[in-house]
Amino acid sequence: MGSVTVTTSEQGVAEIHAELKGLGKRTLGRISRQMGEEGVSLIQLGFSSGTDPYGATWRPLKYRQGQPLRKTGALQGSAKLIYSDETMFSVAVVDWKAPFHQFGTKRGIPQRKMVPDVDLPAFWAASFAEVYEEFMSSVLS
């Protein structure tokens, strides 16, 4: 089964975990899970807006009308939080077709990124920071 994954080892998010070291494993696991759920929401937002995680618009369709990657909803519906623990989380688009669209093909499927593949986009980092701040406010109050 093919999948495309992003983890918290990406630049920007690991620093948040460093700040949380004084908290217990259970608390760290909760924040990691919440950030993973935010990652799934960010993937869903990309499908809704037809943009990649870096804000670039997906290339338009050539052979049919409609929006790219949304004909059946299978790719969008396969965005999942696939792992989280106290140190990391991993989100992925797990449909077998995901890698063909994430990376493009030599046979004519254009690249339409669904998850970050190099650096964590500023919008994603800001979203994770917001989750972190809300979580810390609830823990400290």
C-alpha positions as CSV (number, residue, x, y, z in Angstrom):
1,M,0.0,0.0,0.0
2,G,1.4,3.4,-0.9
3,S,1.2,6.4,1.4
4,V,2.7,9.8,1.8
5,T,3.7,10.9,5.3
6,V,4.9,13.9,7.3
7,T,6.2,13.6,10.9
8,T,7.1,16.0,13.6
9,S,10.7,15.6,12.9
10,E,10.1,18.4,10.4
11,Q,11.7,21.7,11.2
12,G,9.7,23.8,13.6
13,V,7.6,21.3,15.5
14,A,10.4,19.5,17.3
15,E,11.2,22.7,19.2
16,I,7.7,22.6,20.7
17,H,8.3,19.1,22.0
18,A,11.6,20.3,23.5
19,E,9.7,22.8,25.6
20,L,7.4,20.1,26.8
21,K,10.1,17.8,28.3
22,G,9.1,18.6,31.9
23,L,5.6,17.3,31.4
24,G,4.7,13.6,31.8
25,K,4.5,11.1,29.0
26,R,0.7,11.1,29.1
27,T,0.5,14.9,28.7
28,L,3.1,14.8,25.9
29,G,1.1,12.0,24.2
30,R,-2.1,14.2,24.3
31,I,-0.4,17.2,22.7
32,S,1.2,15.1,20.1
33,R,-2.2,13.5,19.2
34,Q,-3.8,17.0,19.0
35,M,-1.0,18.2,16.7
36,G,-1.5,15.1,14.6
37,E,-5.2,15.8,14.3
38,E,-4.4,19.3,13.3
39,G,-2.1,17.9,10.6
40,V,-5.0,15.8,9.2
41,S,-7.1,19.0,9.2
42,L,-4.4,20.8,7.3
43,I,-4.3,18.1,4.7
44,Q,-8.1,18.3,4.4
45,L,-7.8,22.1,4.0
46,G,-5.4,21.6,1.1
47,F,-8.0,19.3,-0.7
48,S,-10.8,21.9,-0.1
49,S,-8.7,24.8,-1.4
50,G,-6.9,22.8,-4.2
51,T,-3.5,23.9,-2.9
52,D,-0.4,22.2,-1.7
53,P,0.9,22.7,1.9
54,Y,3.2,25.6,0.6
55,G,0.2,27.5,-0.8
56,A,0.7,26.7,-4.5
57,T,-2.4,25.9,-6.5
58,W,-2.6,22.4,-7.8
59,R,-2.3,22.2,-11.6
60,P,-5.7,22.1,-13.3
61,L,-7.3,19.0,-14.8
62,K,-6.7,18.2,-18.5
63,Y,-9.3,15.5,-19.2
64,R,-12.4,16.3,-17.2
65,Q,-14.2,19.1,-15.4
66,G,-14.0,19.6,-11.6
67,Q,-11.3,19.9,-9.0
68,P,-8.1,17.9,-9.0
69,L,-7.9,14.9,-6.6
70,R,-11.5,15.2,-5.6
71,K,-13.5,13.1,-8.1
72,T,-14.3,10.2,-5.7
73,G,-13.1,11.6,-2.4
74,A,-10.9,8.5,-1.9
75,L,-7.6,10.4,-1.5
76,Q,-9.1,13.1,0.7
77,G,-10.8,10.5,2.8
78,S,-7.6,8.6,3.3
79,A,-5.8,11.4,5.2
80,K,-5.1,9.9,8.6
81,L,-3.3,10.3,11.8
82,I,-1.4,7.0,11.6
83,Y,0.8,7.2,14.7
84,S,1.4,9.4,17.8
85,D,3.2,9.0,21.0
86,E,4.9,11.3,23.5
87,T,7.7,12.3,21.1
88,M,6.1,12.4,17.6
89,F,3.2,12.0,15.3
90,S,2.8,11.0,11.7
91,V,0.0,11.9,9.4
92,A,-0.4,10.4,5.9
93,V,-2.6,10.2,2.9
94,V,-2.7,6.4,2.8
95,D,-4.6,5.7,-0.5
96,W,-2.4,3.7,-2.8
97,K,-2.6,6.5,-5.5
98,A,-1.2,9.2,-3.1
99,P,2.5,8.8,-4.1
100,F,1.7,9.2,-7.8
101,H,0.1,12.6,-7.1
102,Q,2.5,13.7,-4.3
103,F,5.5,13.3,-6.5
104,G,4.1,13.2,-10.1
105,T,5.0,10.6,-12.7
106,K,6.9,10.5,-15.9
107,R,3.7,9.2,-17.6
108,G,1.9,12.5,-17.2
109,I,0.4,12.7,-13.7
110,P,1.4,16.2,-12.5
111,Q,2.8,16.7,-9.0
112,R,0.1,17.9,-6.6
113,K,1.6,17.8,-3.1
114,M,-0.8,16.9,-0.2
115,V,1.7,16.8,2.6
116,P,5.0,18.8,3.1
117,D,8.0,17.1,1.7
118,V,10.9,19.4,2.5
119,D,10.5,22.1,5.2
120,L,7.4,22.5,7.4
121,P,5.4,25.3,5.7
122,A,5.0,28.5,7.8
123,F,1.2,28.1,7.8
124,W,1.5,24.5,9.2
125,A,4.0,25.6,11.8
126,A,1.7,28.4,12.9
127,S,-1.2,26.0,13.1
128,F,0.8,23.6,15.3
129,A,2.0,26.5,17.4
130,E,-1.6,27.6,18.0
131,V,-2.5,24.0,19.0
132,Y,0.4,24.0,21.4
133,E,-0.5,27.4,22.9
134,E,-4.1,26.4,23.4
135,F,-3.0,23.1,25.0
136,M,-0.6,24.7,27.3
137,S,-3.2,27.3,28.4
138,S,-5.5,24.5,29.3
139,V,-2.8,22.5,31.2
140,L,-1.6,25.5,33.1
141,S,-5.0,26.9,34.1
